[in-house]
Amino acid sequence: MWGGDEFVSTPPSKTVRFGGTVSDILMKYSKGDTSDYELLKHQLTDPDIKDAQIINWLQEFRISVTSLSKEFEQLISVLLKLPWLGRSQMVIEEYLAFLGNLVSAQTVYLRPCLKMIVSNFTPARQIIREGNVDISDSDDDDENLPKNFDTCHRAIQMITRYVPSTPRFLMPILVEGFPFINKSARTLECYVHNLLRITVYFPPLRREILELVVEKLLKLDVSASRSDIEDAEESSASHKNGADKSTEEALFNMDEDEDLEDMRSNLDSGMMAHPVAERLDYGMCVVFSYIKDICYVNGVLDLDKTKSLYQDLVAVFDKLILPTHASYHVQYFMFYVCSFKLAVAEAFLDHLWKTIQNPMNPALIRQTAASYIGSFLSRAKFVPIVTVKACLDLLVSWIHQYIDNQDAGSKAFCDIALHGPFYSAAQAVFYIFIFRHQQLLDGNMKKGLAYLQSLNFERIVMCQLNPLKVCLHSVVSLFAAITRKYQLVFCYTIIERNNRQQLPVVRSSFGGDSVQVFTNPLDSFFPFDPYILKRSRKVIHPLYQVWEELSVKDYEELKQKTKRVVSEDEEDDFLKGESLQNDGVIGITPCSPDSFLRSPKSIGSPPIDFSFCHFDR
């Protein structure tokens, strides 16, 4: 299986060659005679070199491998560039044997050998000549790719038998060889696939490789905003409609433009119109497939393997995902692995809960953890209502305890810098309630209402910290409508007073001064908002809870309530002396929910503002 010394050598085939044997050439070179040495390099770089010639040379190099010291580095470089993959099995076996002999006799060449192998983790480059211009492109149609990848992994494992420290040298090479962000989606897909495949036979490298993959995908994710992707898809759909019209007009035209057909083919193939989103989609497909292949053995969930993988994934999540604001898709690897077993989902929720509770964590990390726990409980279909209630009990209890601690102090006023985790936890509770209230009330309405009353929402919204002033308007509006419907708490008086206190902020812009308000003072986001990558979305969609809008009646009631204005002469002694304190001015940012939830293209998200939304889907 391994090649190497087990390979049975055959007598060198008769080939046309010039110069002496390899051992003679190396000896002459050591004495200063370089003529045959240069001739040898020239023959090895011949693009028309035959299989028999390669085998002949490799067998001679194996005999002289102990003489190939560092002074022959240039010659080894030529050998490592030989086109050995995709050739006959005899060439492949002989080349693997040569690599094994080389690294065992001359460890100085370990890194160049590994770099050569890793360079074959992506489709080979080919030159396409268009007019007078040479264009480099990847050979995506190479039928030998799967076999070549198998051979590359076999080579790495074989080298490790001779040099056990190979994994330590391999990781930096994998980092260095990662394709640039502008490479093709197919190139990224192949490289990520091969990286993750290494983790199967080098388990100690798994966490580092997962970190590398997630880090690179995260860069793609944050560089393509949700609004940019949706705009690209909308523009693409418009082009498609234009193409359909043009096709109808050219129905009897035998010279129909081939480019038109190519464009329609791309639009119907499931491709993302946004190039960065297209690359990310391929990468996420590979990650999802890997997670399933590791956790399921012959179609049956392996709990030990799932637990082990979860531990690595949650470590990567803490290191890379949690500190990153407003990534849109990459974090779904945690959503997916949690869907395999309720115990895994509960472990993830417990991890987030501990992050929120720990006062040693930075406030922003605690706030983001609260966003994750709220979004996860709201969107994950596989999390049962009993688990949702358990998490709500923990969050609400912590919120009430926080209010108790603040009531006796001098900091009981609305200040994001002081109480950021509190506001994020409150928003998470409101968000969970919005999505899950129907399930909480199903079965036994009386019992469900009693449970919701026990949460004492009234105390939370009436407290001096005033969370309704800080939480997103979309969340506050929906929470107010639903709690009013079930007579749990009446929020509108507070909302109206908060609106009157919400002073506009004048900012300078190219077109003059513009007036903005604090639309998202927490700079919060919902990490499990609708997943919009076309291919990989098929994995997430069956597990995902989409937004179910309120009825038209509820909407009309809410609209009437939000139009009410408290008279200006009404005494406003609620939260007297309160001011919204926060470092810096925060407006609508590209990463904030307010910047994209308003768009009707974000199917599955609650509307940002009822005054802009319709219920006639």
C-alpha positions as CSV (number, residue, x, y, z in Angstrom):
1,M,0.0,0.0,0.0
2,W,2.7,2.5,1.0
3,G,5.1,2.2,-1.9
4,G,8.6,3.1,-0.6
5,D,10.9,0.1,0.1
6,E,8.1,-2.3,-0.6
7,F,8.0,-1.3,-4.2
8,V,9.5,-4.0,-6.4
9,S,12.0,-2.4,-8.8
10,T,12.1,-3.5,-12.4
11,P,15.1,-3.3,-14.7
12,P,15.4,0.2,-16.2
13,S,13.7,0.4,-19.6
14,K,15.8,1.2,-22.6
15,T,15.4,4.9,-23.3
16,V,17.2,7.5,-25.3
17,R,19.3,9.5,-22.9
18,F,22.5,11.5,-22.8
19,G,25.3,11.6,-20.2
20,G,26.2,9.0,-17.7
21,T,24.4,7.4,-14.8
22,V,23.1,9.6,-11.9
23,S,25.9,8.4,-9.6
24,D,28.6,9.3,-12.2
25,I,27.0,12.7,-12.9
26,L,26.9,13.5,-9.1
27,M,30.5,12.5,-8.7
28,K,31.6,14.7,-11.7
29,Y,29.6,17.6,-10.3
30,S,31.4,17.3,-6.9
31,K,34.7,17.5,-8.8
32,G,33.6,20.7,-10.7
33,D,32.5,19.2,-14.0
34,T,28.9,20.5,-14.4
35,S,28.2,19.7,-18.1
36,D,26.4,16.4,-17.5
37,Y,24.7,17.9,-14.5
38,E,23.1,20.6,-16.5
39,L,22.2,18.1,-19.3
40,L,20.5,16.0,-16.7
41,K,18.4,18.9,-15.4
42,H,17.5,19.8,-19.0
43,Q,16.3,16.2,-19.7
44,L,14.2,16.1,-16.5
45,T,12.4,19.4,-17.5
46,D,11.5,18.1,-20.9
47,P,7.7,18.6,-21.2
48,D,7.5,15.5,-23.5
49,I,9.3,13.2,-21.0
50,K,8.0,9.7,-21.2
51,D,7.0,7.4,-18.4
52,A,9.8,5.0,-19.1
53,Q,12.3,7.8,-18.9
54,I,11.0,9.0,-15.5
55,I,11.1,5.5,-14.1
56,N,14.6,5.1,-15.3
57,W,15.8,8.3,-13.7
58,L,14.0,7.7,-10.4
59,Q,15.4,4.3,-10.0
60,E,18.9,5.6,-10.4
61,F,18.2,8.5,-8.0
62,R,17.1,6.0,-5.4
63,I,20.4,4.2,-5.6
64,S,22.3,7.5,-5.1
65,V,19.9,9.1,-2.6
66,T,22.6,9.2,0.1
67,S,24.7,11.4,-2.1
68,L,22.0,14.0,-2.6
69,S,23.1,16.4,0.0
70,K,22.0,20.1,0.3
71,E,24.4,21.1,-2.5
72,F,22.1,19.4,-5.0
73,E,19.1,21.4,-3.8
74,Q,18.6,22.7,-7.3
75,L,18.5,19.3,-8.8
76,I,16.0,18.1,-6.2
77,S,13.8,21.1,-7.0
78,V,13.7,19.9,-10.6
79,L,12.8,16.4,-9.5
80,L,9.9,17.7,-7.3
81,K,8.5,19.5,-10.3
82,L,8.3,16.3,-12.4
83,P,4.7,15.8,-13.7
84,W,4.3,12.5,-11.8
85,L,0.6,12.6,-10.9
86,G,-1.9,11.4,-13.6
87,R,0.8,9.2,-15.1
88,S,0.9,5.4,-15.1
89,Q,0.7,3.5,-11.8
90,M,4.3,2.4,-12.3
91,V,5.5,6.0,-12.4
92,I,3.4,6.9,-9.3
93,E,4.8,4.0,-7.3
94,E,8.4,4.7,-8.3
95,Y,8.0,8.4,-7.4
96,L,6.5,7.6,-4.0
97,A,9.4,5.2,-3.4
98,F,11.8,7.9,-4.3
99,L,10.2,10.4,-1.9
100,G,10.3,7.9,0.9
101,N,14.0,7.2,0.3
102,L,14.8,10.9,-0.1
103,V,13.3,12.1,3.2
104,S,14.7,9.2,5.2
105,A,18.2,9.8,3.9
106,Q,18.1,13.6,3.6
107,T,15.6,15.1,6.0
108,V,16.7,18.6,4.8
109,Y,14.3,17.9,1.9
110,L,11.3,17.1,4.0
111,R,9.7,20.6,3.7
112,P,10.2,20.9,-0.1
113,C,8.6,17.5,-0.5
114,L,5.6,18.4,1.6
115,K,5.2,21.7,-0.2
116,M,5.2,19.9,-3.5
117,I,2.5,17.5,-2.3
118,V,0.3,20.3,-0.8
119,S,0.6,22.2,-4.1
120,N,-1.4,19.4,-5.7
121,F,-4.3,19.8,-3.3
122,T,-6.0,22.1,-5.9
123,P,-6.6,21.6,-9.6
124,A,-3.5,22.1,-11.7
125,R,-3.1,25.3,-13.6
126,Q,-3.4,25.3,-17.3
127,I,-2.7,28.1,-19.8
128,I,-5.6,29.0,-22.1
129,R,-4.7,31.2,-25.1
130,E,-7.3,33.8,-26.1
131,G,-6.2,35.9,-29.0
132,N,-2.6,37.0,-28.2
133,V,-3.1,36.7,-24.4
134,D,-2.2,33.7,-22.2
135,I,-4.8,33.3,-19.4
136,S,-4.1,31.0,-16.5
137,D,-7.0,29.0,-15.2
138,S,-7.6,25.9,-13.1
139,D,-8.1,22.6,-14.8
140,D,-11.5,21.9,-13.1
141,D,-12.4,19.2,-15.6
142,D,-9.5,16.9,-14.8
143,E,-11.0,13.5,-14.3
144,N,-7.9,12.3,-12.4
145,L,-8.4,14.8,-9.5
146,P,-9.9,12.3,-7.0
147,K,-7.2,9.8,-7.8
148,N,-4.5,12.5,-7.5
149,F,-5.8,13.6,-4.2
150,D,-5.8,10.0,-2.9
151,T,-2.2,9.7,-4.0
152,C,-1.2,12.9,-2.3
153,H,-2.6,11.8,1.0
154,R,-0.9,8.4,0.6
155,A,2.4,10.3,0.0
156,I,2.0,12.3,3.3
157,Q,1.2,9.2,5.3
158,M,4.2,7.3,3.7
159,I,6.6,10.2,4.5
160,T,5.4,10.2,8.1
161,R,6.4,6.6,8.4
162,Y,10.0,7.7,7.7
163,V,9.9,11.1,9.5
164,P,7.4,10.9,12.5
165,S,7.7,14.6,13.1
166,T,6.1,15.3,9.7
167,P,2.8,16.7,11.2
168,R,4.8,19.5,13.0
169,F,6.4,20.6,9.7
170,L,3.2,20.2,7.7
171,M,0.9,22.7,9.4
172,P,2.9,25.8,8.4
173,I,2.9,24.6,4.9
174,L,-0.9,24.1,4.9
175,V,-1.3,27.7,6.1
176,E,1.1,29.0,3.5
177,G,-0.6,27.1,0.7
178,F,-4.1,28.2,1.4
179,P,-5.5,29.8,-1.8
180,F,-6.0,33.5,-2.0
181,I,-9.4,34.9,-1.5
182,N,-9.9,35.7,-5.2
183,K,-9.2,32.1,-6.4
184,S,-12.0,30.1,-8.0
185,A,-14.7,28.5,-5.9
186,R,-13.5,25.1,-7.1
187,T,-10.0,25.7,-6.0
188,L,-11.2,26.7,-2.5
189,E,-13.5,23.7,-2.3
190,C,-10.6,21.2,-3.2
191,Y,-8.2,22.7,-0.8
192,V,-10.6,22.8,2.1
193,H,-11.6,19.2,1.3
194,N,-8.0,18.0,1.4
195,L,-7.2,20.0,4.6
196,L,-10.1,18.4,6.4
197,R,-9.1,15.0,5.0
198,I,-5.7,15.3,6.8
199,T,-7.5,15.5,10.1
200,V,-8.7,11.9,9.6
201,Y,-5.2,10.4,9.8
202,F,-3.6,13.2,11.8
203,P,-6.1,13.8,14.6
204,P,-3.7,16.0,16.7
205,L,-3.8,18.5,13.8
206,R,-7.6,18.7,13.7
207,R,-8.1,21.7,15.9
208,E,-5.4,23.7,14.1
209,I,-6.8,22.8,10.7
210,L,-10.4,23.6,11.7
211,E,-9.1,27.0,12.9
212,L,-7.4,27.6,9.6
213,V,-10.5,26.7,7.6
214,V,-12.9,28.7,9.7
215,E,-10.5,31.7,9.7
216,K,-10.4,31.8,5.9
217,L,-14.1,31.2,5.5
218,L,-14.8,33.9,8.1
219,K,-12.8,36.4,6.0
220,L,-15.0,35.6,3.0
221,D,-18.1,35.9,5.2
222,V,-17.5,39.3,6.6
223,S,-16.3,40.7,3.3
224,A,-19.7,40.0,1.6
225,S,-22.6,41.6,3.6
226,R,-26.0,40.1,3.5
227,S,-27.4,43.2,1.6
228,D,-24.6,42.9,-1.0
229,I,-25.4,39.2,-1.6
230,E,-29.2,39.9,-1.8
231,D,-28.6,42.8,-4.2
232,A,-26.5,40.6,-6.5
233,E,-29.1,37.9,-6.5
234,E,-31.8,40.5,-7.3
235,S,-29.7,41.9,-10.1
236,S,-29.1,38.4,-11.4
237,A,-32.8,37.6,-11.3
238,S,-33.5,40.7,-13.4
239,H,-30.9,39.6,-16.0
240,K,-32.6,36.2,-16.1
241,N,-36.0,37.8,-16.8
242,G,-34.3,39.8,-19.5
243,A,-32.8,36.6,-20.9
244,D,-36.1,34.9,-20.9
245,K,-37.7,37.8,-22.8
246,S,-34.8,37.8,-25.3
247,T,-35.1,34.1,-25.8
248,E,-38.8,34.4,-26.7
249,E,-38.0,37.2,-29.2
250,A,-35.3,35.0,-30.8
251,L,-37.3,31.8,-30.8
252,F,-37.0,31.4,-34.6
253,N,-33.6,32.9,-34.8
254,M,-31.1,30.2,-35.7
255,D,-28.2,32.5,-34.8
256,E,-29.2,33.0,-31.1
257,D,-26.4,34.4,-29.0
258,E,-24.5,31.6,-27.2
259,D,-23.6,34.0,-24.4
260,L,-27.3,34.3,-23.6
261,E,-27.6,30.5,-23.2
262,D,-24.4,30.4,-21.1
263,M,-25.9,33.1,-18.8
264,R,-29.2,31.3,-18.4
265,S,-27.3,28.1,-17.7
266,N,-25.4,29.7,-14.8
267,L,-28.5,31.3,-13.4
268,D,-30.4,28.0,-13.3
269,S,-27.4,26.0,-11.9
270,G,-27.8,27.2,-8.3
271,M,-24.7,29.5,-8.5
272,M,-24.5,32.5,-6.3
273,A,-24.4,35.8,-8.2
274,H,-22.0,37.3,-5.7
275,P,-18.5,35.9,-6.4
276,V,-17.4,35.9,-2.8
277,A,-20.7,34.3,-1.7
278,E,-20.1,31.6,-4.4
279,R,-16.7,30.7,-2.9
280,L,-18.1,30.7,0.6
281,D,-21.0,28.5,-0.4
282,Y,-18.6,25.8,-1.7
283,G,-16.5,26.0,1.4
284,M,-19.5,25.7,3.7
285,C,-20.8,22.6,1.8
286,V,-17.4,20.9,2.4
287,V,-17.5,21.8,6.1
288,F,-21.0,20.5,6.6
289,S,-20.2,17.2,4.7
290,Y,-17.1,16.8,6.9
291,I,-19.0,17.2,10.1
292,K,-21.6,14.7,9.1
293,D,-19.0,12.2,7.8
294,I,-17.1,12.4,11.1
295,C,-20.1,12.1,13.4
296,Y,-22.0,9.4,11.5
297,V,-20.4,6.0,10.9
298,N,-22.4,3.8,8.5
299,G,-25.4,6.0,8.9
300,V,-25.4,5.8,12.7
301,L,-24.4,8.6,15.0
302,D,-21.2,7.9,16.9
303,L,-21.5,9.7,20.2
304,D,-17.8,9.6,21.1
305,K,-16.7,11.0,17.8
306,T,-19.4,13.6,17.9
307,K,-18.4,14.7,21.4
308,S,-14.8,14.9,20.4
309,L,-15.5,16.9,17.3
310,Y,-17.8,19.2,19.2
311,Q,-15.1,20.0,21.7
312,D,-12.8,21.1,18.9
313,L,-15.5,23.1,17.1
314,V,-16.5,24.9,20.3
315,A,-12.9,25.9,20.9
316,V,-12.7,27.3,17.4
317,F,-16.0,29.0,17.9
318,D,-14.7,30.7,21.1
319,K,-11.4,31.8,19.5
320,L,-12.7,33.0,16.1
321,I,-16.5,33.3,15.8
322,L,-17.5,34.8,19.1
323,P,-15.1,37.8,18.9
324,T,-16.2,38.5,15.2
325,H,-19.1,40.9,14.9
326,A,-21.8,40.1,12.4
327,S,-20.6,37.1,10.5
328,Y,-23.6,35.7,8.6
329,H,-23.0,32.0,7.7
330,V,-19.8,30.4,9.1
331,Q,-21.2,30.1,12.6
332,Y,-23.8,27.7,11.3
333,F,-21.2,24.9,11.7
334,M,-22.2,25.0,15.4
335,F,-25.9,25.0,14.5
336,Y,-25.4,22.0,12.4
337,V,-23.4,19.8,14.8
338,C,-25.9,20.7,17.6
339,S,-28.7,19.3,15.5
340,F,-27.3,15.7,15.7
341,K,-28.1,15.2,19.4
342,L,-30.0,17.2,21.9
343,A,-27.2,16.7,24.4
344,V,-24.8,18.5,22.1
345,A,-27.2,21.4,21.7
346,E,-27.6,21.6,25.5
347,A,-23.9,21.6,25.9
348,F,-23.6,24.5,23.5
349,L,-26.3,26.4,25.4
350,D,-24.6,25.7,28.7
351,H,-21.3,27.0,27.3
352,L,-23.0,30.2,26.1
353,W,-24.7,30.6,29.4
354,K,-21.4,30.3,31.3
355,T,-19.9,32.9,29.0
356,I,-22.7,35.3,29.8
357,Q,-22.4,34.7,33.6
358,N,-18.7,35.0,33.8
359,P,-17.8,38.6,34.9
360,M,-14.2,38.0,33.9
361,N,-15.2,37.9,30.2
362,P,-15.1,41.2,28.3
363,A,-18.6,42.8,28.1
364,L,-18.7,42.5,24.3
365,I,-18.1,38.8,24.5
366,R,-20.8,38.4,27.1
367,Q,-23.2,40.4,24.9
368,T,-22.4,38.4,21.8
369,A,-23.0,35.2,23.8
370,A,-26.4,36.4,24.8
371,S,-27.2,37.2,21.1
372,Y,-26.1,33.6,20.2
373,I,-28.2,32.0,22.9
374,G,-31.3,34.1,22.0
375,S,-30.9,33.4,18.2
376,F,-30.2,29.7,18.7
377,L,-33.2,29.0,20.9
378,S,-35.4,31.0,18.5
379,R,-34.3,29.4,15.3
380,A,-33.3,25.8,16.1
381,K,-36.3,23.5,15.4
382,F,-34.5,20.6,17.0
383,V,-34.5,22.3,20.4
384,P,-37.7,21.2,22.3
385,I,-39.8,23.7,24.2
386,V,-38.8,22.1,27.6
387,T,-35.2,23.2,26.9
388,V,-36.3,26.6,25.8
389,K,-38.2,27.0,29.1
390,A,-35.2,25.9,31.1
391,C,-33.0,28.5,29.4
392,L,-35.6,31.2,29.8
393,D,-35.8,30.4,33.5
394,L,-32.0,30.8,33.8
395,L,-31.8,34.0,31.8
396,V,-34.8,35.7,33.5
397,S,-33.6,34.7,37.0
398,W,-30.2,36.3,36.2
399,I,-31.9,39.4,34.9
400,H,-34.1,39.8,38.0
401,Q,-31.0,39.2,40.2
402,Y,-29.1,41.9,38.3
403,I,-32.0,44.3,38.8
404,D,-32.0,43.5,42.5
405,N,-28.3,44.3,42.7
406,Q,-28.7,47.6,40.8
407,D,-31.7,48.9,42.7
408,A,-29.7,49.4,45.8
409,G,-26.8,51.1,44.0
410,S,-26.0,54.5,42.3
411,K,-25.8,53.1,38.8
412,A,-29.5,52.3,38.3
413,F,-29.9,54.2,35.1
414,C,-29.8,53.5,31.4
415,D,-26.1,53.1,30.4
416,I,-24.9,50.6,27.9
417,A,-21.3,50.9,28.9
418,L,-22.3,49.8,32.5
419,H,-25.0,47.3,31.8
420,G,-24.3,45.9,28.3
421,P,-24.6,42.2,29.2
422,F,-27.9,42.9,31.0
423,Y,-29.4,44.6,28.0
424,S,-28.2,41.8,25.7
425,A,-29.7,39.2,28.0
426,A,-33.0,41.1,28.1
427,Q,-33.1,41.3,24.3
428,A,-32.4,37.6,24.1
429,V,-35.3,36.9,26.4
430,F,-37.6,39.2,24.3
431,Y,-36.5,37.6,21.1
432,I,-37.0,34.0,22.4
433,F,-40.4,35.0,23.6
434,I,-41.4,36.4,20.2
435,F,-40.4,33.2,18.4
436,R,-41.5,30.7,20.9
437,H,-44.6,32.1,22.6
438,Q,-47.1,30.0,20.7
439,Q,-45.3,26.8,21.7
440,L,-45.2,28.0,25.3
441,L,-49.0,28.5,25.2
442,D,-49.9,25.4,23.1
443,G,-51.6,22.5,24.8
444,N,-52.7,24.2,28.0
445,M,-53.3,27.9,27.6
446,K,-54.0,28.5,31.3
447,K,-50.8,26.7,32.3
448,G,-48.8,28.5,29.6
449,L,-50.0,31.9,30.7
450,A,-49.3,31.1,34.3
451,Y,-45.7,30.2,33.3
452,L,-45.3,33.4,31.3
453,Q,-46.7,35.5,34.2
454,S,-44.2,33.9,36.5
455,L,-41.4,35.4,34.4
456,N,-42.5,38.8,35.6
457,F,-41.8,40.7,32.4
458,E,-43.4,43.8,33.9
459,R,-40.6,44.2,36.4
460,I,-38.0,43.9,33.7
461,V,-39.5,46.5,31.4
462,M,-40.4,48.9,34.2
463,C,-37.0,48.8,35.9
464,Q,-34.8,51.9,36.1
465,L,-32.4,50.3,33.6
466,N,-35.1,50.6,31.0
467,P,-34.2,47.8,28.5
468,L,-36.9,48.8,26.0
469,K,-34.9,52.0,25.3
470,V,-31.8,50.1,24.3
471,C,-33.1,46.9,22.6
472,L,-33.7,46.9,18.8
473,H,-36.9,48.6,17.8
474,S,-38.1,45.6,15.8
475,V,-37.8,43.4,18.9
476,V,-39.4,45.9,21.2
477,S,-42.3,46.4,18.8
478,L,-43.1,42.7,18.5
479,F,-42.6,42.0,22.1
480,A,-45.0,44.8,23.0
481,A,-47.6,43.6,20.6
482,I,-47.5,40.0,21.8
483,T,-47.4,40.7,25.6
484,R,-50.3,43.2,25.2
485,K,-52.3,40.5,23.4
486,Y,-51.9,38.1,26.3
487,Q,-52.1,40.9,28.9
488,L,-48.7,40.1,30.3
489,V,-47.3,43.7,30.3
490,F,-48.2,47.0,28.8
491,C,-45.1,48.5,27.1
492,Y,-46.5,51.3,25.0
493,T,-46.3,54.1,27.6
494,I,-42.7,53.4,28.2
495,I,-42.0,53.1,24.4
496,E,-43.7,56.4,23.8
497,R,-41.7,58.2,26.5
498,N,-38.5,56.6,25.2
499,N,-39.3,57.8,21.7
500,R,-39.7,61.4,23.0
501,Q,-36.4,61.2,24.8
502,Q,-34.6,59.7,21.8
503,L,-32.7,62.8,20.6
504,P,-31.5,62.9,17.0
505,V,-27.8,63.2,16.4
506,V,-26.4,65.5,13.7
507,R,-23.6,64.1,11.6
508,S,-21.6,65.7,8.8
509,S,-21.7,64.0,5.5
510,F,-20.6,64.8,1.9
511,G,-24.0,66.2,1.2
512,G,-24.2,68.3,4.3
513,D,-25.5,67.5,7.8
514,S,-27.7,64.4,8.2
515,V,-29.9,63.5,11.2
516,Q,-29.6,60.0,12.6
517,V,-30.9,58.4,15.8
518,F,-29.7,55.6,18.0
519,T,-31.2,52.7,15.9
520,N,-29.0,50.0,17.3
521,P,-27.2,51.3,20.4
522,L,-26.2,47.8,21.5
523,D,-24.7,47.2,18.0
524,S,-26.4,43.8,18.3
525,F,-27.1,41.2,15.7
526,F,-28.8,37.9,15.4
527,P,-26.2,35.3,14.4
528,F,-28.7,32.7,13.2
529,D,-30.7,35.0,10.9
530,P,-31.8,33.4,7.6
531,Y,-29.1,31.5,5.8
532,I,-29.0,32.6,2.2
533,L,-26.2,30.6,0.5
534,K,-28.0,28.4,-2.1
535,R,-26.1,25.1,-2.0
536,S,-25.3,24.8,1.7
537,R,-28.7,26.2,2.7
538,K,-30.2,22.8,1.8
539,V,-28.4,21.4,4.9
540,I,-29.7,24.1,7.2
541,H,-33.3,24.6,5.9
542,P,-34.9,21.5,7.4
543,L,-33.5,22.4,10.9
544,Y,-34.5,26.1,10.7
545,Q,-37.4,27.9,12.2
546,V,-38.6,30.7,9.9
547,W,-40.4,33.8,11.2
548,E,-44.2,33.4,11.4
549,E,-45.7,36.9,11.2
550,L,-48.5,38.2,13.3
551,S,-52.0,38.2,12.1
552,V,-53.4,41.2,10.3
553,K,-55.6,42.0,13.3
554,D,-52.5,42.0,15.6
555,Y,-50.7,44.2,13.1
556,E,-53.5,46.7,12.9
557,E,-53.7,46.9,16.7
558,L,-50.0,47.4,17.0
559,K,-50.0,50.1,14.2
560,Q,-52.7,52.0,16.1
561,K,-50.8,51.8,19.3
562,T,-47.5,53.0,17.8
563,K,-49.2,56.0,16.3
564,R,-50.4,57.3,19.7
565,V,-48.4,60.2,21.1
566,V,-48.3,61.3,24.6
567,S,-49.2,64.9,25.0
568,E,-46.2,67.2,25.5
569,D,-47.6,68.6,28.7
570,E,-47.9,65.2,30.3
571,E,-45.5,65.1,33.3
572,D,-42.7,62.7,32.6
573,D,-41.2,61.7,35.9
574,F,-40.4,58.1,34.8
575,L,-36.7,57.5,35.0
576,K,-36.2,61.1,35.9
577,G,-32.8,62.4,35.0
578,E,-32.0,59.4,32.8
579,S,-29.8,59.8,29.8
580,L,-28.7,57.2,27.3
581,Q,-25.0,57.0,27.9
582,N,-22.7,55.3,25.5
583,D,-19.2,55.9,24.1
584,G,-19.4,57.3,20.6
585,V,-22.3,57.7,18.3
586,I,-23.8,54.5,16.9
587,G,-26.0,54.7,13.8
588,I,-27.1,52.1,11.3
589,T,-24.1,50.0,10.5
590,P,-23.8,47.6,7.6
591,C,-23.6,44.7,10.1
592,S,-26.5,45.7,12.3
593,P,-29.9,44.0,12.0
594,D,-31.6,47.3,11.1
595,S,-29.5,47.5,8.0
596,F,-30.9,44.4,6.4
597,L,-34.0,43.2,8.3
598,R,-36.0,46.0,6.6
599,S,-35.4,44.3,3.3
600,P,-38.3,42.0,2.2
601,K,-35.6,39.9,0.5
602,S,-34.5,38.5,3.9
603,I,-37.2,35.9,3.8
604,G,-37.7,34.4,7.3
605,S,-36.7,37.4,9.3
606,P,-39.2,39.5,11.4
607,P,-39.9,42.9,9.9
608,I,-37.8,45.8,11.3
609,D,-40.7,48.1,11.7
610,F,-44.4,47.4,11.3
611,S,-45.0,50.7,9.7
612,F,-43.0,49.6,6.7
613,C,-44.2,46.0,6.5
614,H,-47.1,44.2,4.8
615,F,-48.6,40.8,5.5
616,D,-49.6,39.9,2.0
617,R,-47.0,37.4,1.0
